[in-house]
């Protein structure tokens, strides 16, 4: 066997008939499978033990040799080799065909590869291959042309006319003769000459042919290998035959397909021996060709071969394709041992790093470790005894089990795994029952709840795997979400309400104004009912200062005005963290404000009278506390704080006795009046419509507006009358559950509903749930509920598919080096849409490296020098100084190959530190964009007939951008920079004509009448600017502007969609994806290089070719950048393994085989497929080559390659070599 870790790349090619025979262990001559009486494989059949190996380990077929000691002996009686039975998964056979057949992939694919080599149409090929026409293979002295087609009748005429002077034939033999006659080098030379003159369709055809012919030349494949003399038979254990109860047999479809081929082949042999009439032989050959076609790709040509019940049989191609195919089912996802799944339940007493594992489950999963430990402790004499002990469930094994699982982390995974937080490591603790216990704070990352969710558990076995689980994957390391760097673990529901409740302030509660020495005294007073949690009290700062609270000199020795609850809450924070007395940023980052401190002896009651109540700590503020603690103290302290916050929250929410009853939903006195007024207004509008004063559309829009306004008025009144101690109000205010609109539906009115077609219905639901709905109102409401359910289901599938495509296109983007040394940067400003702020500058520069130094616009002093990573402090300084634009390092301008460098990427959002070499940033980016996809809306908004075209939003818009489709509601852009000279209307053609006058030329644009213009006469425009309202097509933008502008446009548009929906994603993730869409160029003029015009090439390969040509003194090629959608970009990758496992498997493999493609195994997918450790993280060459110092050879293992290793001395040379025709 080949050692997977020893080779660096993998090549694919066409197999010649000799190659097929060399793989084979023998010829399959009979269609028989097994003998139904003895259940033994038949000789020379599809399961023959002589060809494929023994069915039982170390035993020949007749039973003469039955022991390992006979290993390698071939039995003299039955001819079977004595070896392991697993060779039946590896050994191949072959079928010698009586007549050659063509391979359907190469004749039927689009474009037909055979057709391109022979310069024949696929139609003509089909006629020849399936014996409908003759083709001239050698015209001899006759005036016939080579490759000319003739019908049977024409052939007879020509034979009479010219005798034996010409040769013509039909079937695959004829095709093989023609393929053998193709002189590849001569044809290539002729085509290159032709390309100099040719235009249009002729040129396209010539480029295609030249591409294929050069592929054959360079790969060493011979075109005639597309016609086969022998076909391989795959190993029998990969097409098994099993006996079902009841004595029937179930078999793989492939066996049926192979049997058809063998039957027809044997019949053809017999006919040839009998010298049967030509027409019968021809028919048999055609049937053999069809049988082989069905075996390779059933259904590709004509009707598929069907089995029982008219089900098409699954051929070899189907074994590879799709979700159930070899690639996705077996190579990219495997079932593993030492794993289990069970329902999850809440484990409120667990620590953040723990999970509860049921006894039975732990025993099964850790069995080998248990057996080892039992033998080691002398509790069992050998492994067998230990196993028996465990199976018997002896009493003394449970203590051992507890020791075995201690310090042995396990991985928990919940499907669907939308981002990397869907798999985390925990330390197991034993629990009773059969459900696994999950820490309540880990739920958000998994998107799990306890209504019957199941989770899978995996045991890392090797020491390395355990170390990585412990150091990289423990739940405590995943406090920040990779998409935006905000805490993903933060208290929710009961925990939030508990912490909210304990920090409420109330005036005039028992014990108000009491002054205490320290927190313990406060607690005693609370426990003995002298004060309430909400009571405002005084606390001496001395005891807090001793514990390490950072008070200023002014504050020390004074009395802090706080509440009993807040004093207890502050105990869960780290000792030297500021005392939190109000939910404000100042208190969190600077310290407790001075206004809460009294001189000793000052009247506290007087103070309380003059000061407002301070609001409690809501969910958002709790999250801010966690982020701040993480920033200051890192992982351990944050994990401890989270557990304490959880415990305090659960305890206090229980004590608070918060519940919801029907009495908490109060009636609104003003409601009838508001509703009456609305009815009157609607009647008024109807009257105007009847009199013809307004149109139907206006009437409809006004009615909708009236009811919406009524609902808003009711909601405003409800909020106004709300009692702050109302439990529902507390729940929504704290962020624990629900929001104000839920309350409006309970106590106000439900409002307008959408009809099934997405249009809003004019009939409002006036009732609320407290009053109860009438029958009609209930039926109106059901539309919305149904639509909600279907939308969610559809959205989940769409969003999952988007994630899959995103991962595929970016999976090979890894941090490869520290600094790529680029001299370009990205200018960033805040993203605005009209007056609305989409993404502020602070968010865009946080955690990024500066390209140029940032100067204060007023004083000119340097705030941040060049090449420094901006943390929160520096970013805030830049914003405070009023800087509008900053030039940062960006993935867009990074020069690293197959990835990004640390400086262009900046901070790793999940850790808050600089990203490390080896981080798989492409996959993280794809997950960060895909995971919130389910939160985006599905609908296309219907702009109430105002601006004509609908503009797509939500998930469909994200797909539109990443797939580079023509956007709906496309804007017209100007191709010249200049002044808008005139805007005229042309009523005859229902268009508006806009003329833009540039410095050198002027352009006129015909714009539809309905489009809304963005420009007026006299405006100055820059090329690429939109003239109308709508979405710009990035494919047009890249033609008019440069690559960077296009990337920037994609970034802004995607951010717009997500931020509008309240989802925050870091820019860098979108940058990584957009860069992948723009990594190809299309060759315009090949110069002296060997590139073909019109072909797509990787930007880096293009640069390399040009450098090589320049060094040899030739003319470099020119190219223009191309924008590809993510699906197209994935299929255009250099790795055929990755592309084949993504989509269009057969097309990718057909093409790769002809080109003799070499997969460099750079990305993650291709390494997973061949079973190599992935080249990211600790699997990176740089880290795998580490040797202990004493053994290390003198030469340091060179880590990751950058531009400097590519035989190019400086960046200037590269720039010279690449005259990309764009401004870039």
Protein Blocks (a to p, Z undefined) as FASTA:
>chain_A
ZZfklpfbdcdddddfklmmmmpgbdcfbfbfbdfklopacehiaklfklnopfbghiaf
komagcfklgoiacfklopacddfklmmmbccddddfbdcddfklmmmccdfklmmnopa
fklmmmmmnopaccdfbgkjafbdehiacdfklmmmmmmmnommbccdedjklmmmmmmm
pcfklmmmmmmmmmmmpgcjllmmmmmmmmmmmmmmmnopafklmpcfbdcdddfklmcc
dddehhiacddfklmmmmmmmmmmmmmmmmmmnopafklmmmmmmmmmmmmmmmmmghkg
ojddddehhiacddfklmmgojklmklmmmmpccdehiadddddddfkbcfkbccddfkl
mmmmmmmmmmmmmmmnopafblklmmmmmmnopaklmmmmmmmmgopacdddddddfbfk
lpccddddddedjbdcddfklmmmnopafehpacdddddfblmlmmmmmmmmgmklmmbc
fklopafbdcehjlmmmmmmmmpccehiehihiacfblmlmmmmmmnomacfklccdddf
klmmmnopacdfklgopacdddfklmmmmmmpcfklccdfbdcfklmmnopcfklpcceh
iafklmmmmpccdddddfklmmmmmmmmmmmnommlmmmmmmmmmmmmmmmmmmnopacd
fklpccdfklmmmmmmmmmmmmmmmmmmmnopacfklmmmmmmmmmmmmmmmmmmmmmmm
pcfklmklmmmmnomngcfklmmmmmmcnbjaddfkopacfbdcfbdfknopafklmmmm
mmmmmmmmmmmmmmmmmmmmmmmmmmmmmmmgccfbfbeoiabdcddddddehjbcfbdf
klmmgopacfbdcddfklopafbdghiacdfklmmmmmmnopabdcdddfklpcbehiac
fklnopafknopacdehiafklmmmmmmmmmmmmpcfbdcddehknopacdehjllmmmm
mnopacehiacddfbdcddfbdcddfknopacdddddfkbccdddddfklccfbdehiac
dehiafbgcdddfklmmmmmcfklmmmmmmmmmmmmmmmnopacdfklmmmmmmmmmmcc
cdfbgojafbdehiacdfklmmmmmmmmmmnopacdddddddddfklmmmmpmblklmmm
mgoklmmmmmmmmnopacehlammlmmmnopacfehjlbmklmmpccfklpcfbdcdfbd
cfklnopablmlmmmmmccdbfZZ
